[in-house]
Amino acid sequence: MKDFSQLKKNIKKDFSKLNTIKIAVLGDTATQFLTIALRGLGFDYGYNFDIWEADYNQIERQVFDLNSDLHVFKPDFVIVFKSSHKLLGKYNKTNPEQYLSFGSNELKALENIYTFLFEKLNTKVIFYNFNEIDDAVFGSFSNKIESSFLFQLRKLNYELMTISSKYQNLFLCDLSSIQNSVGKANVFQPSVYVNSDMVLSIDVLPKVATKTLDIISAIYGKFRKCIILDLDNTIWGGTIGDDGIENIQIGNLGIGKAFTEFQYWIKKLINRGVIVAVCSKNTKSIAIEPFEKHPDMVLQLKDIAVFVANWENKVDNIKYIQSVLNIGFDTMVFLDDNPFERNMVREMLPDICVPELPDDPAEYLEFLYQSNLFETASFSAVDLQRTALYQVEAQRATFQDCFTNEDDFLKSLNMVSIVSSFNKFNVPRIAQLSQRSNQFNLRTVRYTETDILQLISSKSHFTITFTLEDKFGDNGLVCVIILKKENADVLFIDTWLMSCRVLKRGMENFVLNSIAQIANENGFSTLKGQYLPTLKNEMVKDHYLHLGFRESNEFWNLNVKNYQNRLNYITYKQ
Amino acid sequence: MIFMQRNEILEQINTIFIDILDNEDLVILENTTANDVDEWDSLTHIQLVVAVERHFKIRFSSKEIQSWTNVGKMVDSIFSKL
């Protein structure tokens, strides 16, 4: 981590090519250094922070005056830093009879700041929580005295968490946890405070800035989704190939405790939606054995989205993992005890995060806690579903490796599809696909829900939707077709769009069979299609060519009088 | 560091000043004041104090920090603590 004076030097660098984000900083103590640290570190994160800093101790005036500089500035983020020192100062001046309501009054004040800012500026707000000050008026007994400062401060921190779980655009930067990890003497330097009214020491500023930047960049979509694990001496002690399953250290054997606790940490990440892959230099059957048979293994095979164990180099294996999961390298973390592997991966795949794990496995967890690798800006059931989808996709890809013949693979998937016309239940999903599909979309005509409802009752259109389910899971509604009667003979394919999740499954053939059937049943002899190029749909440039259509005058025609069903391995499901 | 001379202290402070104030050409003398150096404002003063404290492994009292009228006074404080 860079120190403050290095961050300050960043300020002179060229920010002109970076994304600009407007940030307002409001504090009740001197915040100039914090502002410098934020802007300087922003450079390393790839942001040009346009920071407006309120004059000293002007939080309320700036927030509640609609004509204030803050409101004119229109920030994307407002950082509100109320310090524990000023909180204590306020408590000191409070009438002892009011001590009991001190924390809840402060909470109300902060809540008002947030709701006002959100309503008037539609901005995101970051509060720093309160690093603890024990004024030692009661000693440990203050834990039993609700009116004590420590009691009120802790209550306030707790209540802040409660309201921030309620407000989507309120984020808490956990200053208190920084103090817990580095100690109060390193957060607060009394002589500096007395001379400058700064409550954050120069040494702690980079840590506070990092914690703040992690929040902001997670909100802007930069967060990590995947962790790639080495096995030997990373998730268990020893070498499975040499030591054998009885002798690897996990559970009670040797320093196994360290690895068990490490695995529980990984398990918690999995439970919150992080994808885990294994990349190990081992014979696969041997590497898998502990996952299946060792009683102390916390991680199980079902936790691992992609399991790669072979003697190839790790860079290629990680590229393979990336291609299966289809997520960016910059969303991946690679954990390996071996410095050689780490350096090689770092050098060849610079976007991957490769933490410099300590030599002693006992230190892994503390080190990883400090690294804050998995900051996030959202957590919902949707995240878990998305992970399940990735895992299913990974299983499919892994499974495909076992087949040299693609037809055999497709047959083995047991694919079924529900084919139906548009109806009131699938309208929202159809509208969503119509709005969002860019790649596999032949004409990219966008339909709203209202348009789609009209199509349902139209006499001159046929509509079809397709779902796709296979042995690994259900992809849901993945294909939308809108057919328009052009004349008594010609049926025009107005819309053909598909989710890219289901490419290379024979879905195109299955869909064309269905379209041809409708054409035949209704007396049309010709299907007419069109490709309208956009910046994103090049992948379907030759779609109709591949399906046997003939080109004429920028349209594609197919005679369906003697249509032969095209080969696929999808069956109709009622 | 026990028998460090004043001029050695001054030399080391100079290096710190160059780093913190980001000015390679900076030469400070015992009679240099904050007014003589553009980049030396009340905020960078705090940075300088903390850097000097770390370098010499000493701590200044808040009174000392305010009392220096020139670099020489700072050297006095450091000298008295080594």
Interface residues (C-beta under 8 A of the other chain):
Chain A: F4 S5 K8 K9 K12 Q32 F33 Q189 P190 S191 V192 V194 N195 S196 M198 S201 I202 D203
Chain B: D19 I20 D22 S42 L43 I46 Q47 V49 V50 A51 R59 F60 S61 S62 I65 Q66
